[in-house]
Amino acid sequence: QVQLVESGGGLVQAGGSLRLSCAASGRTVSVFVMGWFRQAPGKEREFVAGIRRSGDITYYADSVKDRFTIYRDNAKNTLYLQMNSLNSEDTAIYYCAANGGSSYRLEHMDYWGKGTQVTVYT
């Protein structure tokens, strides 16, 4: 079992930045591919970014490419999401997730955190 706890969300002005963290416990996260997902009010949960076990390869949704950076510190058992140039469309609950396989599809993730709220105001 893996427990994932997100932190770092909050209220930020458009154009600002936030860094989300996801602390894992129970097992070392180095055995999992990991990802960030988000769910805006009235919308489906969607993929934001994913990262391979070693952290050498990353994937991004088109909507966040060049603004968000996913990275991990396996020694600290922590996943991060640096979010820059935030806009109102980034307002959502952000979830981290882990998968023992190789997929980043939402339905394939094995473990989920409870999420952290990000609200971007203009």
Summary of the structure (lengths in Angstrom):
residues: 122
radius of gyration: 13.3
end to end distance: 40.2
largest distance: 40.2
contacts: 380
relative contact order: 0.31
helix: 10%
strand: 50%
